[in-house]
Amino acid sequence: MPKHPTPTPVPGQLVHDRRTHRTGIYMDTIGGRLYLRPVGGGIEWTTRPEYVSLTPPTR
């Protein structure tokens, strides 16, 4: 199975967390975890880099 490349987002960039199926704004990376904030505001969540896509999926 091919491994997804590890993305390198910049603060403020919209990303997609494939683990939670949520789209959020990249805030920072601390201790190897990416901190994402919901687009409309709210509580940040963390994820690992291998679960993040730089471009959210389209429907």
N, C-alpha and C positions, 0 to 999 in steps of 0.2 A: 504494500500500500504506500503511495507516495506521501511524503511528509510535506505539510504546508510550510512555506518559507516563513521565517520569523519577520514580521513587519517592523518597521521603524516609524511609528507615528510621531507627529509633532504636537505640542500642546494646542488644544483647540480643534484638532482634526476629528472629524466624524469617523467612527470605526464601528464594526459589528463584532459582537461577542458570540461566537458560534456555540459556545457551551450553554449560554442562557437564552440565546436567540433574541438578544436585545441590542439596540443600537444606542451608542452613547458618545459623549465627547471625551476624548483622551485628555487627562489632566497631568499625569506624571507617572514615573516608574520608580518604585521604592522597593528594595529587597527582591528584585526580580518580578514583582507583581505590578500589573498595569492598573492604574486607578481611573475609572470611567465614571462620568456623571450623566444621568438621564438628560435627554435633549431639552425637555421642558423644565429642568431643574429638579432637585431632589437629592436624595442620599447617594453618595458615591458607592460603587461596588468595585471589587477587585477581580482580576482574572489573570491567567497566565498568557504570556505572549503567543504561544502556539494556538490559542483559541481565537485570536483576533485577526480579522480581515480589515484591510484599509478601506475597502469600498463596501458599503452595505449592500446586501442583495436587493435586486429589483423584483417587483412582482408584476 
